[in-house]
Amino acid sequence: MRNIPVNLGGYKLRVVEEPAIKTDQEGRVLTAYGSDDPLYTIAVFAKPVATEDGYRGKGEELKITLSTDPGQIEEGELVEMIAPTVSHWERDGRSGLTWKAQAVKTAQ
């Protein structure tokens, strides 16, 4: 299954690595499918929002590919993802999740 919509409403997302243009291993800029618009990556730490009894759970760092220019987002900011999705991948005995979003904005 590809591009499964994800609800991140129960998480606080804090930027741990500012947005950068996404490149391949040879340094070529990767672009959105069917266009010349570059893709961007951003790393966030996703921490669950505290429950009523105060339990927060563990968090995880996510590296997310953005399909639009994120503008001025700085390390340490709380952000929200616009239309986040996740896809599972497998290759050469390895597997993982690929995170994507249309855009990112500063959280209110």
MOGI-V118179 format. One record per backbone hydrogen bond with DSSP energy under -0.5 kcal/mol. NH is the residue of the N-H (numbers start at 1). CO is the residue of the C=O. Records with the same first field share a line. If there is no record, write none. Layout:
NH=CO, CO
//
This chain:
4=86
5=3
6=84
8=6
11=8
12=47
13=11, 79
14=12, 45
15=77
16=43
17=43
20=41
22=39
24=28
27=24
30=22
32=37
35=32
39=30
40=66
41=20
42=64
43=17
44=62
45=14
46=44, 60
47=12, 45
49=10
51=55
54=51
60=46
62=44
64=42, 62
65=99
66=40
67=101
73=71
76=15
77=74
79=13
80=105
82=103
83=81
85=100
86=4
87=98
88=1
89=96
91=94
94=91
96=89
98=87
99=63, 97
100=85
101=65
102=82
103=82
105=80
107=78
//
